[in-house]
Amino acid sequence: MSKTLILLFHPDLARSRANAVLAAAALRLPAVELIDVHSLYPDGGVDAGAEAARLLSADRIVLQFPIQWYSTPPLLKAWQDAVFTRMVYVHYEAEGRLLAGKPLLVAATAGNVPGAYVPGGANRFTMAELLRPLEASAHRCGLSWQPPFLVYRADKRDELSLFSAGRDYAARLDAWGRAGEAEEDPRRYLVEAWG
């Protein structure tokens, strides 16, 4: 059975409502490994070798996090700098090229309503625009960018709404895992990333 790796970047998961519910829902699925990255690296220092091995052992990769100031949490940026630099620029033959074609899904929570993330809305930019740096990184690494899973109004949802979001997340991950065998030829992404 193929494995989905969820790397959860929440600076205070014990106080989280939305990300905690999403994580709990995902963990009910078979072949899901969820890593609370902040608990592994509370000081912000990332073991790039261990993280590279973790990525290579997965069939699908999820980056789960709350949107903070229109961006990712600082540890996710530090993780990208350490891990992707190692895999793509330092150990490409042994590690980086093996990422080619692996699907990458972003699962993010945001505090505002969807209508705030439109041109002219309260936040001025679409969520796709805010996530563009992650999409560019995925492309550079040869990862197959997937349409993101987004939860809006994360801090204002009632328990039933959060439960529903968790159920939807688990359903998306489950369907994604079952469809994994029918994905595109990974060599296509190697050519795109390096050609």
N, C-alpha and C positions, 0 to 999 in steps of 0.2 A: 504494500500500500504506500502511495506517495505521501510525502510529508509537507505540511504547511507550517512555516516558521513565522510566528508573530513576534516582532520586536516592539515592545511597548515602552514608549518614552514619555512617562508622566512624572513630573517632578515631585508629586505628593499623592501617590496612588491611594493611600489610606484615606485621604479626604476627597477623593474623586467620587463622583456618582456615575457619570456617563461612561467614562473609560473603564471603570470597575465593572459595570454591568456588561459592557461589550466583551471585556476579557473573560468574565465568568461564562457568558454564552458561548464564546469560542472554545473554551476549555471542555465543553460538553461534547465536542466533536471528536471522533477518532482521528488519529494521525495529525493532531495539532500540537505544536510545541510553542508555548508562550514564555517569553523571557522578559522580566521586568528589568530593563537595562539600568534604570536608576538604582535599583537595589544592588546590582553587580558593581557599579562604578559610582558610588556616592561622592567621590572626590573629583569626578569628571575625567580621570585618566582611563583610557580605553585600551584593552588588550587587543590590538589589531589582529594578531595571529589567531587568537581564540575565536574572534568574531568572523574572520575569514573562513575558518574551518566550519563554523556554525552555518554560514551562508552556503557553503559548498555542499553541506549535508542535506540541504532543503531542496524540495522540488518547486515550491512557491514561497515567496517572501512577502510579508506584510509589515509595513511601518505604521504603527498606531500611535497617535499622539493628539494632544489638544493644540489647536492653533493659538499661538501666543504672539501678540503684537504683529499680526499678519505674516507670521513665519512659524518655523518649527521651534520646539524647545532647544535651548543651547546645547544640551547633551547630544541631541540628534545631529546637530551640525558638527560637533566635535567627533562623533562616531563616524559620520560620512568622511570627514577629513582624514581620520586615521585609517579606516578600513578600506575605503575606495581608493585612496592614494596607494596604500600597500598593494592591493589586489590589481589595480589597473596600471600603475606606473612602476612599481618596484618588482612585483612577482607576477607579471602578466602571464607568462607561459605556464607557470605552475598553478596559478589561481585565477587571475582575471579573465582569461579566455574561457574558463569553465563556467563563468556567469552567463555567457551568451545564451539568450533565449529564455532564461528563467523569468517567469512572470513576477512583476512587482505591483502590489496593491497598496495604496495609501488609504488608511482608515483614520479619518480626522474628525474631531469634534470642534464646534465653533459656538461661541456664545450668542451670536446674533441670528436673526431670521434670514432665510434664503434671499429675500428681496433686498437685503442690505448689501449683498455681494453681486451687484450689477452695476454697469456703467451708470453713473449718476446717483447711485444708491449711497447709503450712509458710509459704506466702506470703499466706495468708488470703483473697486476692481472686482472682477469675478473670482470665484474660488479657483477656477482653472488657471487664471493669471497668477494668483498667489502661490499655487503649487508648481508653477512653471520651473523653478530651480530644481525641484525634485525630479520632474519629468526630464529635464536636461541631463541631470546626473544619471538617471536610469538609461537614457539613450547612450551616453558616453561609456557606460559600463556594459552595454549590450543587453540590458534587461528589457523585458517586454512590458511596457507601461500599460496598466489596466485602468479602466475608468474607476475613479476613487469612490470609496464608501464614505459618505458625509453625514454627520448628525449635527443639525443646527439647533440653536436654542438649548444647548446641552445643559446649562446650569439652571434653566427655568422649567425643565420638563418634570411632570409628576411621575410617580412610580410606574403607572400603567404605560405611559408613553416611553419611559426608559426601557421597560420590559419589551415593548414592541420593537424598539430600536435594536435591542440585543437579539431578539428573535430574527429580525431582518438581516442582521450582520451574520448570524450563524447560518441562515439560509443561503446567503451570498457565498460564504466561505465553503459551505458544503457543495453547492452547485459548481463552484469554481474548481474544487478538488476533483469532483466526478468528471468534469469536462477536461481536466488537465491532459488526458491522453490524446485528445483531439486537437491540441494546439498546433500552431504553425511550426514549420521547420526552424529550429533554433539557429541554423546556419545563416538564415536571412538576417538576423540581428547582428551577427558578427560582421557581415559585410557592411551593414548600415553604420555600425559603430566605428569601424576602422577604415571603411572605404572611402 
